[in-house]
Amino acid sequence: MHIIIDDTMPSMTLSIPEDLHRLISKHNEIKWSEIARRAMWDYAKKLNLLDELLKNSEMTEEDAIEIGRKIKEGMHKRHMEKLDETDN
């Protein structure tokens, strides 16, 4: 049986809030670096999927901001109309 240890993996140091540190310190049996690694993989895969979906898009960041503004305006208008309905 041969065991190969890969020491070529880069390392990363994270800063975490003190209250989070207190919570995770209670569970030394958990490999927190593995939890963090999996969470980063999941997030990175989602970003990669978004990149793939958008690579041929002609929409600019300004277009996206404008669409977001219009959505917010529509939501605000709809909520205000519902408030008016409840007042009557």
NUMI-354106 format. One record per atom (N, C-alpha, C): x negated, y negated, z negated. Coordinates in steps of 0.05 Angstrom, whole numbers, plus 5000, padded with zeros to 4 digits. Example, Ala and Ser with C-alpha at 12.3 -4.5 7.8 and 13.67 -1.06 7.14 Angstrom:
2
473651144844/475450904844/473650664844/474350454858/472750214857/474249994843/
% end
This chain:
88
498350235000/500050005000/498249755000/498849575018/497349325020/499049085013/498148914997/499548674990/498048435002/499448285018/498248055031/499347805018/497647635008/498447384996/497847165015/499847005022/499646785040/499246525025/496746445023/496046195009/496045955027/496945985052/496945775071/499445595070/501345675054/503845515053/503245255039/504145025051/503744765038/505344755012/504444584994/506044554969/507144264968/509144234951/510443974948/511043924919/510643684910/511243614882/513743444882/515643504865/518143354864/518343214837/519442984837/520242844813/523142884808/523942954784/526742994778/527442834753/529942764750/530842614727/530442774701/529942644679/529442774654/531742954645/534242864650/536543034641/536643294657/535943284683/535843524699/533543704689/531343594682/529043744672/529843894646/531243754629/532143884604/533944124610/535744094629/537544314636/536044554647/534344504667/533044734680/530844854662/529844704643/527844814625/528945024606/531545024603/532845234587/532945504600/532245504626/532445754641/529845814656/527845884641/525245944652/525246204668/527346364666/527446614681/528046564710/528946324717/529746264744/527346144758/526946224783/524746114799/525845864813/525545634800/526645384810/525445304836/522945374840/521645304866/523145454889/524045694884/525545844904/528245714909/529545624888/532145484891/531745234908/529645084902/529144834917/528444904946/526845104950/526045184977/528545264994/530245414982/532745504996/534445265003/534745084984/536444844988/535244675011/532644645011/531344495032/531644625059/531444895060/531845045085/534644995095/536645025077/539444985086/539844705097/538844505084/539144225093/537644185120/535244285122/533644255146/535044395170/536244625165/537644765187/540044605196/541444475178/543744305185/542744065202/540543945193/539443725208/538543815236/537344045238/536544155264/538944195282/541044305271/543544345287/544544075297/544643875279/545543615288/543743505310/541143535307/539343445328/539943575354/540443835354/541043985378/543643895391/545643845374/548243755384/548143475396/546343315385/546243035393/544142965414/542443165421/540143105438/540942995465/543243055475/544142955501/546142735499/546642645474/548642445470/547642165480/549442015491/548741745500/549741535479/550941625458/551841445437/549541325422/549541055419/547440925404/548240905375/546340825359/546940785330/548940565327/548740355344/550640135342/553440235349/553740415369/556340525375/557440675351/555840825338/556740985314/557640795292/556140585288/556840385267/559540255274/559940185299/562440065307/564840255304/564440505311/566540705307/567140735277/565140745261/565540765232/567040525221/566440285231/567840045222/570740055230/571340145254/574140165263/575640375247/574440595240/575740795223/576340685196/574440545184/574940425158/577140225159/577240055180/579439865182/582140005185/582240215200/584740365203/585640495177/583740605162/584440725137/585440515117/584140285117/584940065099/587739975106/588339945131/590939855140/593040055132/592540325136/594440525129/594940535099/592840505083/593240495054/594840255045/594240025057/595739785050/598739815058/599339945080/602039985088/603440175068/602040375058/603240555038/603740415012/601940235005/602340074981/604739904983/605039775007/607439605012/609939775010/609940015020/612340195019/613040254990/611040304973/611640364945/612640124929/611939884938/612739634925/615639574931/616739674953/619439614961/621439814951/
% end
